[in-house]
Amino acid sequence: MILTQILQPSCVKVPLEGKDKNSAITELVEMLDKNGLLIDKNVVLEAVLTREKTRSTGIGSGIAIPHGKCKGSVNW
């Protein structure tokens, strides 16, 4: 799977309203849910926040690609 094949402009938000990591991640998960890409928003949010506790998904310069494994999203 190539990120550009699943990343949709409607799921990108700049700037984010959230001022801390958890609120920014929550905001992004809510965007995915609003765009009909999630089966269970709460399962996805928990998976992403759990993954973030293990190791940051930040890639530098204020950019991150929050992610996690779960069965709460639509299969791509």
C-alpha positions as CSV (number, residue, x, y, z in Angstrom):
1,M,0.0,0.0,0.0
2,I,1.3,3.4,-1.0
3,L,0.4,6.3,1.3
4,T,-0.6,8.6,-1.7
5,Q,-3.1,5.9,-2.8
6,I,-5.1,6.2,0.4
7,L,-4.4,9.8,1.6
8,Q,-7.3,12.0,0.5
9,P,-7.2,15.8,0.5
10,S,-10.4,15.8,2.5
11,C,-8.5,14.1,5.3
12,V,-5.7,16.6,5.5
13,K,-6.1,19.6,7.8
14,V,-3.7,22.5,8.0
15,P,-3.5,24.0,10.5
16,L,-4.9,21.7,13.2
17,E,-7.0,23.3,15.9
18,G,-5.6,21.0,18.6
19,K,-2.7,22.4,20.5
20,D,-1.4,19.1,22.0
21,K,-0.7,15.7,20.6
22,N,-3.8,14.0,21.9
23,S,-6.2,16.7,20.7
24,A,-4.5,16.8,17.3
25,I,-4.8,13.0,16.9
26,T,-8.4,13.1,18.0
27,E,-9.1,15.9,15.5
28,L,-7.6,13.8,12.6
29,V,-9.5,10.6,13.6
30,E,-12.7,12.7,13.7
31,M,-11.9,13.8,10.1
32,L,-11.5,10.2,9.0
33,D,-14.8,9.4,10.6
34,K,-16.6,12.3,9.0
35,N,-15.3,11.2,5.6
36,G,-16.8,7.7,6.1
37,L,-13.5,5.9,6.4
38,L,-14.0,4.4,9.9
39,I,-16.2,1.6,11.2
40,D,-15.5,2.5,14.8
41,K,-14.0,5.9,15.6
42,N,-13.3,5.0,19.2
43,V,-11.4,1.8,18.4
44,V,-9.3,3.7,15.9
45,L,-8.6,6.5,18.3
46,E,-7.5,4.1,21.0
47,A,-5.2,2.2,18.6
48,V,-3.5,5.4,17.4
49,L,-3.1,6.8,20.9
50,T,-1.7,3.5,22.1
51,R,0.8,3.4,19.2
52,E,1.8,6.9,19.9
53,K,2.6,6.0,23.5
54,T,5.0,3.2,22.2
55,R,6.9,5.4,19.8
56,S,6.2,8.8,18.2
57,T,4.8,9.0,14.7
58,G,6.5,12.3,14.2
59,I,8.8,12.6,11.2
60,G,10.2,16.1,11.8
61,S,9.5,19.7,11.1
62,G,6.1,19.5,12.9
63,I,4.9,16.7,10.6
64,A,3.5,13.4,11.8
65,I,1.6,10.4,10.4
66,P,-0.3,9.1,13.3
67,H,-1.3,5.4,12.8
68,G,-2.1,2.2,14.6
69,K,-3.4,-1.3,13.9
70,C,-7.0,-2.2,14.6
71,K,-10.2,-3.4,13.0
72,G,-12.1,-0.1,13.3
73,S,-11.3,1.3,9.8
74,V,-12.5,0.6,6.3
75,N,-10.2,-1.8,4.4
76,W,-8.2,0.0,1.7
